[in-house]
Amino acid sequence: MSDMIGEFQLTDMNDIVRLAKPVLKDGRSVKFIVVGNSMNPIFINNRDKVTVSMAEKVKKRDVILYRRNDGSYVLHRVIGKGKYGFKLCGDNQTIIEYPVKMEDVVAVVTSFERKGREYSTTCFWYRLYSFLWCLVIPLRKFEFKIAYGLKKILKRSK
């Protein structure tokens, strides 16, 4: 028998977290549609779904759901750990957030769904992507500028 009560779509992370916290504390997982662009290209806004579980342990390259100082909730990747907490960065960003303390972590992404297919965060290809994406953080500003320039050129040529 499934313990799923129903399916509905929320687009506000505060609502998602408010409903997810009791489920996570009960040892179950929660799946929701990604809202926002900070984790492109791995998670696409309003298309991909992520499954999160209680974060007992957080390690480098994990994607975590956490609470910022301003009260908002965000999914970002752990790129390192410092003396005062975790260093985080969205896959589509260049700014590193630090420190994020363990008590601000709500959950860790354990899998994601794209176009109806489920992918585990422990599978080889996802782990390779995570490793490589973290390596290029210092180059992202240049990558984004080049991509933006190419888009402008392509728009002009149409």
Secondary structure, DSSP 8 states (H G I E B T S, - for coil): ------------HHHHHHHHHHHHHTT--EEEE--SSTTTTTS-TTT-EEEEEE-SS--TT-EEEEE-TTS-EEEEEEEEEETTEEEEE-TT----EEEE-GGGEEEEEEEEEETTEEEETTSHHHHHHHHHHHHTGGGHHHHHHHHHHHHHHHHHH-
